[in-house]
Amino acid sequence: MYNEALAKKSANTIRVLAAEAIQKAKSGHPGMPLGCADYAFTLWDKYLRHNPANPKWIGRDRFILSAGHGSMLIYSLLHLFNYGLSMDDLKNFRQWESLTPGHPEYGHTAGVDITTGPLGSGFASAVGMAIAKRHFAAKTGLDKSSFYNPRIFVISGDGCMMEGCSSEAASLAGHLKLDELVVFYDDNNISIEGNTSLAFSENVAARFEAFNWRIIRCDNANDAAQCDAALAQAMVSDGRPTLIVGKTAIGYGAPNKQGKSSSHGEPLGEEEIAALKQNIGFDEAPFTVPADVRAYCDARCAELEKEAAAWDKEFQAFLDADADRAKVISSYLNTEVPANIAEELLKAAPLDKPVASRASSGTVLQKAAELVPSLFGGAADLAPSTKTDVKGGGDFSAENPAGRNIHFGVRELGMGLAGNGMALFGTAIPYTSTFFVFSDYMKPAIRLAALQKLHQIYVFTHDSFYVGEDGPTHEPIEQIAMLRTFPV
């Protein structure tokens, strides 16, 4: 059962653990974890559907720390909610081969759903997760069930809002009415160089309203009760993605650094940590979780496991009721590919006469789509040229989420990062497409995909340097060398 007093004490525990781990590492970003602790703990304790006993649980919501520099926030949460991060892991924050690297890494730390670091990338990938979820549910009939509706929760900051990729993705999300998305904007007006007014004076809420997002305002997101009220409102969808504009004080609780850029990206210092603990009434030895907080979180973990077990039972009944549907669901969850896929695709390749490689690729794509239900993607407004429409697949839209052809619009970076999110959701093998020269606009997304070892496909056409009619801006010269430098 939710207990506001213990929730506040748990949030303060996060603040102290984050500050102490960063101090021990002599590097890190304490300001954001201190400022967002109330919202984050309220979310994980009361609203996030998750199962610490099974971090990959099918029925879980997704949590994305787009402001990945504040990684001690998620590491503290993973520790409190028994995801396997020990206190020693927290003490080894930012150390070589630790489970607590400076930015969260997918596949490295249990409970981390995505690698984040470049600001805005997590936000944009969250849009891809929502697209994949919507498509999977529509293709399998789970959208008609009473139990399957995972949400995608994001914590973002001013840096995420400044990055162009978040605007690209937010525009697409609003157009597609992806109401699975609940984004918390940590509106603290501070960046590394100082107050955001140095370079950022726009009305973010008005921008997102123009993107067709719902805006919920939380005037004091350092108040757990206000965070609770904002999240309760966010859980009732109005058919649009939701942006919670949460006013926080960066470095909240640290009396001499709260609200200052000095708390953003450097340790607080031993004296300031002592002042923080005194200020919030936290009388514990370093790296200690109070007994009542530990008991409270343990009890919630037990409840979450029971809730997951009840969900699993309902899901199994859904599968048992229709064997054919169960088979389809399995094909998506396992992103099944026939063992003889190469042989089948070679058979489909046109050999009777010379054809352009993009035309041959388009023909092979049709066969691949026939053989692999989870293959799903689109282009950045170039499908007629890149030959990447699945014939008869229909257009993915708010009205037709079962459509297999995504119109990403002229948003190459947003498309690439959304593709990462689609792959990470776990039910799609995404493909994204544009002219080869525009892979320049996708480079950050492709690099993150390589780092995460994601299963996805890039279709780059017009890849010859002999492309001449459009002039040098459209001639790929150095792009192949660039792609070969990515980590694999």
The 8 nearest C-alpha neighbors of each residue, nearest first, counted from 0:
[[1, 2, 299, 45, 298, 302, 295, 44],
 [2, 0, 3, 45, 44, 6, 5, 299],
 [1, 3, 5, 4, 6, 0, 7, 295],
 [4, 2, 6, 5, 7, 1, 223, 224],
 [5, 3, 7, 6, 2, 8, 9, 1],
 [6, 4, 8, 7, 2, 3, 9, 292],
 [5, 7, 3, 9, 4, 8, 2, 10],
 [8, 6, 10, 4, 5, 9, 3, 11],
 [7, 9, 5, 11, 10, 6, 12, 4],
 [8, 10, 12, 6, 11, 7, 292, 5],
 [11, 9, 36, 7, 13, 37, 12, 8],
 [10, 12, 14, 8, 13, 9, 7, 15],
 [11, 13, 9, 15, 10, 14, 16, 8],
 [14, 12, 10, 16, 11, 15, 75, 17],
 [15, 13, 33, 11, 17, 12, 16, 18],
 [14, 16, 18, 12, 17, 13, 19, 11],
 [17, 15, 13, 19, 18, 14, 20, 286],
 [16, 18, 71, 14, 20, 15, 19, 13],
 [17, 19, 15, 21, 16, 20, 29, 22],
 [18, 20, 22, 16, 21, 17, 15, 23],
 [21, 19, 23, 17, 22, 90, 18, 16],
 [20, 22, 24, 27, 18, 23, 19, 26],
 [21, 23, 25, 19, 266, 20, 24, 18],
 [22, 24, 20, 25, 21, 19, 90, 26],
 [23, 25, 21, 26, 22, 92, 20, 93],
 [26, 24, 22, 23, 21, 266, 27, 265],
 [27, 25, 24, 21, 265, 266, 22, 28],
 [26, 28, 21, 265, 264, 266, 29, 101],
 [27, 29, 264, 263, 69, 265, 30, 68],
 [28, 30, 32, 18, 31, 263, 262, 33],
 [31, 29, 250, 263, 249, 262, 33, 32],
 [30, 32, 34, 33, 69, 29, 249, 35],
 [33, 31, 72, 35, 34, 36, 29, 69],
 [34, 32, 14, 250, 251, 30, 31, 36],
 [33, 35, 249, 251, 31, 32, 250, 248],
 [34, 36, 32, 38, 37, 33, 31, 39],
 [37, 35, 10, 39, 33, 38, 32, 34],
 [38, 36, 10, 223, 40, 39, 35, 221],
 [37, 39, 41, 226, 35, 36, 40, 42],
 [40, 38, 42, 36, 41, 37, 35, 43],
 [39, 41, 43, 42, 37, 38, 44, 10],
 [42, 40, 44, 38, 39, 43, 45, 37],
 [41, 43, 46, 39, 40, 44, 45, 47],
 [44, 42, 47, 40, 41, 45, 46, 39],
 [45, 43, 41, 42, 40, 46, 47, 299],
 [44, 46, 42, 41, 43, 47, 1, 40],
 [45, 47, 42, 43, 44, 48, 41, 230],
 [48, 46, 43, 42, 49, 60, 45, 44],
 [49, 47, 59, 60, 46, 50, 303, 58],
 [50, 48, 59, 47, 60, 51, 303, 54],
 [49, 51, 53, 52, 304, 303, 54, 307],
 [52, 50, 82, 53, 54, 81, 49, 80],
 [51, 53, 50, 54, 304, 82, 81, 300],
 [54, 52, 56, 50, 51, 55, 49, 82],
 [53, 55, 110, 51, 56, 50, 109, 52],
 [56, 54, 53, 57, 59, 110, 50, 109],
 [55, 57, 53, 54, 58, 59, 50, 49],
 [58, 56, 59, 55, 332, 311, 60, 54],
 [57, 59, 56, 149, 60, 147, 310, 307],
 [60, 58, 49, 48, 57, 56, 149, 61],
 [59, 61, 149, 150, 48, 151, 49, 47],
 [62, 60, 151, 152, 59, 150, 63, 112],
 [61, 63, 152, 153, 151, 64, 60, 112],
 [64, 62, 153, 65, 152, 121, 154, 61],
 [63, 65, 154, 66, 67, 153, 62, 155],
 [64, 66, 121, 155, 67, 122, 63, 154],
 [67, 65, 155, 64, 68, 156, 69, 118],
 [66, 68, 116, 115, 69, 65, 64, 70],
 [67, 69, 70, 66, 102, 28, 116, 101],
 [70, 68, 67, 31, 71, 28, 32, 72],
 [69, 71, 72, 68, 67, 73, 102, 103],
 [72, 70, 74, 17, 73, 69, 75, 32],
 [71, 73, 32, 70, 75, 74, 69, 76],
 [72, 74, 76, 75, 71, 70, 77, 64],
 [75, 73, 71, 77, 76, 72, 78, 70],
 [76, 74, 78, 72, 73, 77, 13, 71],
 [75, 77, 73, 79, 78, 74, 80, 72],
 [78, 76, 74, 82, 80, 75, 79, 73],
 [77, 79, 84, 75, 76, 81, 80, 82],
 [80, 78, 76, 77, 81, 75, 296, 293],
 [79, 81, 77, 78, 82, 76, 296, 300],
 [82, 80, 78, 83, 79, 51, 77, 84],
 [83, 81, 77, 51, 84, 80, 78, 109],
 [82, 84, 81, 85, 78, 109, 77, 51],
 [85, 83, 78, 82, 88, 77, 86, 81],
 [86, 84, 88, 87, 83, 78, 89, 81],
 [85, 87, 89, 88, 90, 84, 286, 78],
 [86, 88, 90, 85, 89, 91, 84, 92],
 [89, 87, 91, 85, 86, 90, 84, 98],
 [90, 88, 86, 92, 91, 87, 20, 99],
 [89, 91, 87, 88, 20, 92, 86, 23],
 [92, 90, 88, 89, 94, 97, 87, 93],
 [91, 93, 99, 89, 94, 90, 20, 100],
 [94, 92, 100, 101, 99, 91, 24, 95],
 [95, 93, 91, 92, 97, 96, 100, 24],
 [94, 96, 97, 93, 100, 91, 92, 98],
 [97, 95, 94, 98, 100, 99, 93, 91],
 [98, 96, 99, 94, 95, 91, 100, 88],
 [97, 99, 108, 100, 88, 96, 107, 84],
 [98, 100, 92, 97, 93, 88, 101, 89],
 [101, 99, 93, 102, 92, 98, 97, 103],
 [100, 102, 93, 70, 99, 103, 68, 92],
 [101, 103, 67, 100, 70, 68, 116, 115],
 [104, 102, 114, 115, 70, 100, 67, 111],
 [105, 103, 114, 107, 113, 106, 102, 108],
 [106, 104, 113, 114, 107, 111, 112, 451],
 [107, 105, 108, 104, 109, 451, 111, 112],
 [106, 108, 105, 104, 109, 98, 111, 103],
 [107, 109, 98, 111, 106, 110, 104, 105],
 [110, 108, 111, 54, 82, 107, 106, 83],
 [109, 111, 54, 112, 108, 82, 77, 55],
 [110, 112, 105, 109, 113, 108, 103, 104],
 [113, 111, 105, 110, 62, 61, 63, 114],
 [114, 112, 105, 111, 115, 104, 63, 423],
 [113, 115, 104, 105, 103, 116, 451, 112],
 [116, 114, 67, 121, 103, 65, 113, 117],
 [115, 117, 67, 102, 118, 68, 114, 66],
 [118, 116, 120, 115, 119, 67, 121, 443],
 [119, 117, 159, 120, 116, 158, 66, 65],
 [118, 120, 159, 122, 165, 121, 162, 164],
 [121, 119, 123, 122, 118, 117, 124, 416],
 [120, 122, 65, 124, 123, 119, 115, 125],
 [121, 123, 119, 125, 120, 124, 65, 165],
 [124, 122, 168, 120, 125, 126, 165, 121],
 [125, 123, 420, 417, 416, 127, 121, 126],
 [124, 126, 128, 122, 127, 123, 420, 121],
 [125, 127, 129, 124, 123, 128, 417, 172],
 [128, 126, 417, 420, 421, 130, 124, 125],
 [127, 129, 420, 421, 125, 131, 424, 126],
 [128, 130, 132, 126, 127, 131, 133, 179],
 [131, 129, 127, 133, 128, 132, 134, 126],
 [132, 130, 421, 128, 134, 129, 133, 135],
 [131, 133, 129, 135, 130, 134, 128, 136],
 [132, 134, 130, 136, 131, 135, 400, 129],
 [135, 133, 400, 137, 131, 401, 136, 132],
 [136, 134, 132, 138, 137, 133, 131, 139],
 [135, 137, 141, 142, 133, 139, 134, 138],
 [136, 138, 134, 401, 142, 135, 140, 139],
 [139, 137, 135, 401, 136, 140, 134, 141],
 [138, 140, 136, 141, 137, 328, 135, 324],
 [141, 139, 142, 137, 143, 136, 138, 144],
 [140, 142, 136, 144, 143, 139, 147, 137],
 [141, 143, 136, 140, 137, 144, 147, 148],
 [144, 142, 141, 140, 145, 137, 136, 147],
 [145, 143, 141, 142, 146, 147, 140, 317],
 [144, 146, 147, 143, 148, 142, 141, 313],
 [145, 147, 144, 148, 310, 313, 314, 141],
 [148, 146, 141, 144, 145, 149, 142, 58],
 [147, 149, 146, 150, 142, 179, 145, 58],
 [150, 148, 60, 59, 147, 58, 151, 179],
 [149, 151, 179, 60, 180, 152, 148, 61],
 [150, 152, 61, 180, 179, 60, 181, 62],
 [153, 151, 62, 181, 182, 61, 63, 180],
 [154, 152, 182, 63, 64, 62, 183, 155],
 [155, 153, 183, 64, 65, 182, 184, 63],
 [156, 154, 65, 66, 184, 159, 185, 183],
 [157, 155, 185, 159, 158, 184, 66, 160],
 [156, 158, 160, 159, 161, 186, 185, 188],
 [157, 159, 161, 160, 156, 118, 162, 119],
 [160, 158, 119, 118, 156, 162, 157, 161],
 [159, 161, 157, 158, 162, 165, 156, 119],
 [160, 162, 158, 159, 157, 163, 199, 165],
 [163, 161, 159, 160, 164, 119, 165, 158],
 [162, 164, 166, 165, 161, 167, 160, 119],
 [163, 165, 167, 413, 166, 162, 119, 412],
 [166, 164, 168, 119, 123, 167, 163, 169],
 [165, 167, 169, 163, 164, 168, 170, 162],
 [168, 166, 164, 413, 170, 165, 169, 410],
 [167, 169, 123, 165, 171, 413, 170, 166],
 [170, 168, 172, 166, 171, 167, 165, 173],
 [169, 171, 210, 173, 168, 167, 172, 166],
 [170, 172, 174, 168, 169, 173, 175, 167],
 [173, 171, 169, 175, 174, 177, 170, 176],
 [172, 174, 211, 176, 210, 170, 175, 171],
 [173, 175, 171, 172, 176, 170, 211, 210],
 [174, 176, 397, 172, 173, 177, 396, 171],
 [177, 175, 239, 173, 174, 178, 397, 172],
 [178, 176, 240, 179, 172, 175, 239, 180],
 [177, 179, 240, 239, 180, 238, 176, 236],
 [180, 178, 150, 177, 151, 129, 240, 181],
 [179, 181, 151, 240, 178, 150, 177, 241],
 [182, 180, 241, 152, 242, 151, 240, 153],
 [183, 181, 153, 242, 152, 154, 243, 241],
 [182, 184, 243, 154, 242, 153, 155, 185],
 [185, 183, 244, 155, 156, 186, 245, 243],
 [186, 184, 156, 245, 187, 155, 183, 247],
 [185, 187, 246, 184, 245, 188, 247, 157],
 [186, 188, 247, 189, 248, 185, 249, 246],
 [189, 187, 195, 194, 186, 190, 157, 196],
 [190, 188, 194, 195, 187, 193, 260, 191],
 [189, 191, 193, 192, 195, 194, 260, 188],
 [192, 190, 193, 260, 263, 264, 189, 261],
 [193, 191, 190, 260, 194, 189, 195, 197],
 [192, 194, 260, 190, 191, 189, 195, 197],
 [195, 193, 189, 196, 188, 197, 190, 192],
 [194, 196, 188, 197, 189, 199, 190, 198],
 [197, 195, 199, 194, 198, 200, 188, 193],
 [198, 196, 195, 194, 199, 193, 200, 192],
 [197, 199, 196, 195, 200, 194, 161, 201],
 [200, 198, 196, 195, 201, 197, 161, 157],
 [201, 199, 196, 198, 202, 195, 197, 203],
 [200, 202, 203, 199, 206, 205, 204, 196],
 [201, 203, 205, 204, 206, 200, 207, 199],
 [204, 202, 206, 205, 201, 207, 160, 208],
 [205, 203, 207, 206, 202, 208, 214, 244],
 [206, 204, 208, 202, 207, 203, 209, 201],
 [207, 205, 203, 209, 204, 208, 202, 210],
 [208, 206, 210, 204, 209, 212, 205, 203],
 [207, 209, 205, 212, 211, 210, 206, 204],
 [208, 210, 206, 207, 211, 205, 212, 170],
 [209, 211, 207, 170, 208, 173, 212, 206],
 [212, 210, 173, 208, 209, 207, 239, 213],
 [213, 211, 208, 240, 207, 239, 173, 241],
 [212, 214, 241, 239, 242, 240, 208, 215],
 [213, 215, 242, 243, 241, 212, 216, 204],
 [216, 214, 243, 244, 242, 217, 229, 213],
 [217, 215, 244, 243, 218, 245, 214, 229],
 [216, 218, 245, 219, 220, 244, 229, 246],
 [217, 219, 246, 216, 245, 220, 225, 244],
 [220, 218, 246, 221, 217, 222, 247, 225],
 [219, 221, 222, 245, 247, 246, 226, 217],
 [222, 220, 219, 37, 247, 223, 34, 35],
 [221, 223, 220, 225, 224, 219, 226, 37],
 [224, 222, 226, 37, 225, 227, 221, 38],
 [225, 223, 227, 226, 222, 228, 3, 220],
 [224, 226, 228, 227, 222, 223, 229, 220],
 [227, 225, 223, 229, 38, 224, 228, 220],
 [228, 226, 224, 230, 225, 229, 223, 231],
 [227, 229, 225, 231, 226, 230, 224, 232],
 [230, 228, 226, 232, 231, 227, 225, 233],
 [229, 231, 233, 227, 232, 228, 226, 234],
 [232, 230, 228, 234, 233, 229, 227, 235],
 [231, 233, 229, 230, 234, 235, 228, 215],
 [232, 234, 230, 235, 231, 229, 236, 241],
 [233, 235, 231, 232, 236, 230, 46, 181],
 [236, 234, 233, 232, 237, 231, 230, 238],
 [237, 235, 238, 234, 178, 233, 239, 240],
 [236, 238, 239, 235, 178, 213, 240, 233],
 [239, 237, 178, 236, 176, 240, 177, 213],
 [238, 240, 178, 176, 212, 237, 213, 177],
 [241, 239, 178, 180, 212, 177, 213, 176],
 [242, 240, 213, 181, 212, 214, 182, 180],
 [241, 243, 182, 214, 183, 181, 244, 213],
 [244, 242, 215, 183, 216, 245, 184, 214],
 [245, 243, 216, 184, 217, 242, 215, 183],
 [244, 246, 217, 220, 185, 186, 184, 243],
 [247, 245, 186, 219, 218, 220, 187, 217],
 [248, 246, 187, 220, 34, 221, 186, 245],
 [247, 249, 258, 251, 34, 187, 250, 257],
 [248, 250, 34, 30, 258, 251, 257, 31],
 [251, 249, 30, 257, 33, 34, 262, 253],
 [250, 252, 34, 257, 248, 33, 249, 253],
 [253, 251, 275, 254, 250, 257, 279, 278],
 [252, 254, 275, 257, 256, 251, 255, 250],
 [255, 253, 252, 256, 257, 275, 274, 278],
 [254, 256, 253, 257, 271, 274, 259, 275],
 [255, 257, 259, 253, 262, 254, 258, 250],
 [258, 256, 250, 251, 253, 259, 249, 254],
 [257, 259, 249, 248, 256, 250, 260, 251],
 [260, 258, 261, 256, 257, 262, 249, 189],
 [259, 261, 263, 193, 262, 189, 191, 190],
 [260, 262, 259, 263, 256, 265, 264, 191],
 [263, 261, 30, 260, 250, 256, 259, 264],
 [264, 262, 30, 260, 28, 261, 29, 265],
 [263, 265, 28, 27, 262, 29, 191, 261],
 [264, 266, 27, 28, 26, 262, 263, 267],
 [267, 265, 22, 268, 21, 26, 25, 27],
 [266, 268, 271, 272, 265, 262, 22, 269],
 [269, 267, 271, 266, 270, 272, 22, 265],
 [268, 270, 272, 271, 273, 267, 22, 19],
 [271, 269, 273, 272, 268, 274, 267, 275],
 [270, 272, 274, 273, 268, 269, 267, 275],
 [273, 271, 275, 269, 274, 270, 276, 268],
 [272, 274, 270, 276, 271, 275, 277, 269],
 [273, 275, 271, 277, 272, 276, 278, 270],
 [276, 274, 253, 272, 278, 273, 277, 252],
 [277, 275, 281, 273, 279, 278, 274, 280],
 [276, 278, 280, 274, 275, 279, 281, 273],
 [277, 279, 275, 276, 280, 274, 252, 254],
 [280, 278, 276, 277, 281, 275, 252, 11],
 [279, 281, 277, 278, 276, 282, 275, 11],
 [280, 282, 276, 279, 283, 277, 11, 278],
 [281, 283, 280, 276, 284, 277, 279, 289],
 [284, 282, 281, 287, 285, 289, 288, 286],
 [283, 285, 287, 286, 282, 288, 281, 289],
 [286, 284, 287, 283, 19, 16, 15, 288],
 [287, 285, 16, 284, 288, 19, 86, 90],
 [286, 288, 285, 284, 283, 289, 16, 12],
 [287, 289, 293, 290, 12, 292, 286, 283],
 [290, 288, 292, 291, 293, 287, 283, 12],
 [291, 289, 293, 292, 294, 288, 295, 287],
 [290, 292, 294, 293, 289, 295, 5, 288],
 [293, 291, 295, 289, 294, 290, 9, 296],
 [292, 294, 290, 296, 291, 295, 297, 289],
 [295, 293, 297, 291, 292, 296, 298, 290],
 [294, 296, 292, 298, 293, 297, 291, 299],
 [295, 297, 299, 293, 298, 294, 80, 300],
 [298, 296, 300, 294, 299, 295, 293, 301],
 [297, 299, 301, 295, 296, 300, 294, 302],
 [298, 300, 302, 296, 301, 297, 303, 295],
 [299, 301, 303, 297, 302, 298, 296, 304],
 [300, 302, 298, 304, 299, 303, 297, 305],
 [303, 301, 299, 305, 300, 304, 306, 298],
 [304, 302, 300, 306, 305, 301, 50, 307],
 [303, 305, 307, 301, 306, 302, 50, 308],
 [306, 304, 308, 302, 307, 303, 309, 301],
 [305, 307, 303, 309, 304, 308, 302, 310],
 [306, 308, 310, 304, 305, 309, 311, 303],
 [309, 307, 311, 305, 310, 306, 304, 312],
 [308, 310, 312, 306, 307, 311, 305, 313],
 [311, 309, 307, 313, 312, 308, 314, 306],
 [312, 310, 314, 308, 313, 309, 315, 307],
 [313, 311, 315, 309, 310, 314, 308, 316],
 [312, 314, 310, 316, 311, 315, 317, 309],
 [313, 315, 311, 317, 316, 312, 310, 318],
 [314, 316, 318, 312, 317, 313, 311, 319],
 [315, 317, 319, 313, 318, 314, 320, 312],
 [316, 318, 314, 315, 320, 319, 313, 321],
 [319, 317, 325, 315, 316, 320, 321, 314],
 [318, 320, 316, 321, 317, 315, 322, 325],
 [319, 321, 317, 318, 316, 322, 325, 324],
 [322, 320, 324, 319, 323, 318, 325, 317],
 [323, 321, 325, 324, 319, 326, 318, 320],
 [324, 322, 326, 325, 321, 327, 318, 328],
 [323, 325, 327, 326, 321, 322, 328, 139],
 [326, 324, 318, 322, 328, 323, 327, 329],
 [325, 327, 329, 323, 324, 328, 322, 330],
 [326, 328, 324, 330, 329, 325, 323, 139],
 [329, 327, 325, 331, 330, 326, 139, 332],
 [328, 330, 332, 326, 331, 327, 333, 325],
 [331, 329, 327, 335, 333, 328, 334, 332],
 [332, 330, 334, 426, 328, 329, 333, 373],
 [331, 333, 426, 329, 334, 330, 328, 425],
 [332, 334, 335, 331, 330, 329, 426, 425],
 [335, 333, 331, 330, 332, 373, 426, 427],
 [336, 334, 330, 333, 337, 371, 331, 373],
 [335, 337, 371, 338, 334, 340, 370, 330],
 [338, 336, 340, 339, 335, 370, 371, 341],
 [337, 339, 340, 336, 341, 342, 335, 343],
 [340, 338, 337, 342, 341, 343, 336, 344],
 [339, 341, 343, 337, 342, 338, 344, 336],
 [342, 340, 344, 343, 339, 345, 338, 346],
 [341, 343, 345, 339, 340, 344, 346, 347],
 [344, 342, 340, 346, 345, 341, 339, 347],
 [343, 345, 347, 341, 346, 342, 363, 340],
 [346, 344, 348, 342, 347, 343, 341, 363],
 [347, 345, 343, 344, 348, 342, 349, 341],
 [346, 348, 344, 345, 363, 349, 343, 366],
 [347, 349, 345, 346, 363, 359, 350, 344],
 [350, 348, 351, 359, 347, 352, 362, 354],
 [351, 349, 352, 348, 353, 354, 347, 359],
 [350, 352, 349, 353, 354, 348, 347, 359],
 [353, 351, 350, 354, 349, 355, 359, 348],
 [352, 354, 355, 350, 351, 349, 356, 359],
 [355, 353, 356, 352, 358, 359, 349, 357],
 [354, 356, 358, 357, 359, 353, 360, 461],
 [355, 357, 359, 358, 360, 354, 460, 361],
 [358, 356, 360, 359, 355, 460, 385, 361],
 [357, 359, 361, 355, 360, 356, 386, 362],
 [360, 358, 356, 362, 361, 357, 348, 349],
 [359, 361, 357, 363, 358, 362, 356, 364],
 [362, 360, 386, 364, 358, 359, 363, 387],
 [361, 363, 359, 364, 365, 360, 358, 348],
 [362, 364, 360, 366, 365, 361, 348, 347],
 [365, 363, 367, 361, 362, 366, 368, 360],
 [364, 366, 368, 363, 362, 367, 389, 369],
 [367, 365, 369, 363, 368, 364, 370, 344],
 [366, 368, 364, 370, 369, 365, 371, 363],
 [369, 367, 365, 371, 366, 370, 374, 364],
 [368, 370, 366, 367, 371, 365, 372, 364],
 [369, 371, 367, 368, 366, 372, 337, 336],
 [372, 370, 368, 373, 374, 336, 369, 367],
 [373, 371, 374, 368, 370, 369, 331, 330],
 [372, 374, 427, 331, 371, 428, 334, 375],
 [375, 373, 428, 372, 371, 429, 368, 427],
 [374, 376, 429, 403, 373, 428, 430, 427],
 [377, 375, 430, 429, 405, 404, 431, 403],
 [376, 378, 405, 404, 431, 406, 432, 387],
 [377, 379, 432, 382, 431, 380, 381, 433],
 [378, 380, 408, 409, 407, 381, 411, 433],
 [381, 379, 408, 378, 409, 382, 406, 407],
 [380, 382, 384, 379, 378, 383, 385, 433],
 [381, 383, 385, 387, 378, 384, 386, 388],
 [384, 382, 386, 381, 385, 387, 388, 380],
 [385, 383, 382, 381, 386, 387, 357, 460],
 [384, 386, 382, 387, 460, 383, 381, 357],
 [387, 385, 361, 383, 382, 384, 388, 358],
 [388, 386, 382, 385, 361, 389, 377, 378],
 [387, 389, 382, 390, 386, 404, 377, 383],
 [390, 388, 392, 365, 391, 387, 404, 403],
 [389, 391, 392, 388, 365, 393, 404, 387],
 [390, 392, 393, 389, 388, 403, 402, 394],
 [393, 391, 403, 389, 390, 402, 404, 394],
 [394, 392, 402, 391, 403, 404, 395, 390],
 [393, 395, 402, 404, 403, 396, 405, 392],
 [394, 396, 402, 400, 405, 404, 399, 403],
 [397, 395, 399, 398, 400, 175, 394, 402],
 [396, 398, 175, 399, 176, 400, 395, 177],
 [397, 399, 396, 400, 395, 175, 401, 176],
 [398, 400, 396, 401, 395, 397, 402, 394],
 [401, 399, 395, 134, 396, 402, 397, 133],
 [402, 400, 134, 137, 399, 138, 395, 403],
 [403, 401, 395, 393, 394, 400, 392, 399],
 [402, 404, 392, 375, 395, 393, 394, 401],
 [405, 403, 394, 377, 395, 376, 402, 388],
 [406, 404, 377, 395, 376, 407, 394, 403],
 [405, 407, 408, 377, 378, 380, 404, 379],
 [408, 406, 379, 405, 414, 378, 410, 380],
 [407, 409, 379, 380, 410, 406, 378, 171],
 [410, 408, 379, 380, 411, 407, 381, 378],
 [409, 411, 413, 408, 412, 414, 167, 379],
 [410, 412, 414, 413, 441, 379, 440, 409],
 [413, 411, 441, 415, 414, 440, 410, 164],
 [412, 414, 168, 164, 410, 416, 167, 411],
 [415, 413, 411, 417, 412, 416, 410, 407],
 [416, 414, 418, 412, 444, 417, 413, 441],
 [415, 417, 124, 444, 419, 418, 413, 414],
 [416, 418, 127, 124, 420, 414, 419, 415],
 [419, 417, 421, 415, 416, 420, 127, 429],
 [420, 418, 416, 422, 417, 421, 124, 448],
 [421, 419, 124, 127, 128, 423, 417, 418],
 [420, 422, 127, 128, 418, 131, 424, 419],
 [421, 423, 419, 420, 424, 427, 425, 428],
 [424, 422, 420, 425, 421, 419, 128, 113],
 [425, 423, 128, 421, 422, 426, 420, 131],
 [424, 426, 423, 422, 427, 332, 421, 334],
 [427, 425, 331, 332, 424, 334, 373, 135],
 [428, 426, 373, 422, 429, 425, 374, 421],
 [427, 429, 374, 455, 373, 422, 454, 375],
 [430, 428, 375, 455, 376, 427, 374, 418],
 [429, 431, 456, 376, 457, 455, 375, 377],
 [432, 430, 457, 377, 378, 376, 458, 456],
 [431, 433, 378, 458, 459, 457, 377, 379],
 [432, 434, 459, 379, 378, 381, 435, 437],
 [435, 433, 460, 459, 436, 437, 461, 462],
 [434, 436, 459, 462, 437, 438, 460, 461],
 [435, 437, 475, 438, 434, 473, 439, 474],
 [438, 436, 439, 435, 440, 434, 433, 441],
 [437, 439, 441, 440, 436, 435, 442, 434],
 [440, 438, 437, 442, 441, 436, 478, 435],
 [439, 441, 438, 437, 412, 442, 411, 443],
 [442, 440, 412, 438, 439, 444, 443, 415],
 [441, 443, 445, 439, 444, 440, 438, 446],
 [444, 442, 446, 445, 441, 447, 412, 440],
 [445, 443, 416, 415, 447, 441, 446, 442],
 [446, 444, 448, 442, 447, 443, 449, 441],
 [445, 447, 449, 443, 448, 444, 485, 442],
 [448, 446, 450, 444, 449, 445, 451, 443],
 [449, 447, 445, 451, 453, 446, 450, 452],
 [448, 450, 452, 446, 447, 451, 487, 486],
 [449, 451, 447, 448, 452, 446, 486, 487],
 [450, 452, 448, 449, 453, 447, 105, 114],
 [453, 451, 449, 450, 448, 454, 487, 447],
 [454, 452, 448, 451, 455, 422, 449, 419],
 [455, 453, 428, 422, 452, 456, 429, 448],
 [454, 456, 429, 428, 430, 453, 422, 457],
 [455, 457, 430, 429, 458, 431, 454, 428],
 [458, 456, 431, 430, 432, 459, 455, 433],
 [457, 459, 432, 431, 460, 456, 433, 430],
 [460, 458, 435, 434, 433, 432, 457, 462],
 [461, 459, 434, 462, 435, 385, 357, 458],
 [462, 460, 434, 463, 435, 466, 459, 357],
 [461, 463, 460, 435, 475, 464, 459, 434],
 [464, 462, 465, 461, 466, 475, 474, 476],
 [463, 465, 474, 475, 466, 476, 462, 467],
 [464, 466, 463, 467, 474, 462, 475, 468],
 [467, 465, 464, 474, 463, 468, 461, 473],
 [466, 468, 470, 469, 465, 474, 471, 464],
 [467, 469, 470, 466, 473, 471, 465, 474],
 [470, 468, 467, 473, 471, 472, 466, 474],
 [469, 471, 467, 468, 472, 473, 474, 466],
 [470, 472, 474, 473, 469, 467, 475, 466],
 [473, 471, 470, 474, 469, 436, 475, 467],
 [472, 474, 471, 469, 470, 436, 475, 466],
 [473, 475, 471, 464, 466, 472, 476, 436],
 [476, 474, 436, 464, 478, 462, 477, 435],
 [475, 477, 464, 478, 474, 479, 436, 463],
 [476, 478, 480, 479, 475, 481, 436, 482],
 [479, 477, 481, 480, 476, 475, 482, 436],
 [478, 480, 482, 481, 477, 483, 476, 475],
 [481, 479, 483, 478, 477, 482, 484, 476],
 [482, 480, 478, 479, 483, 484, 477, 485],
 [483, 481, 479, 484, 480, 485, 478, 442],
 [484, 482, 480, 481, 485, 479, 486, 478],
 [483, 485, 482, 481, 486, 480, 487, 479],
 [484, 486, 483, 482, 446, 487, 449, 481],
 [487, 485, 449, 450, 484, 446, 483, 452],
 [486, 449, 485, 450, 452, 484, 446, 483]]
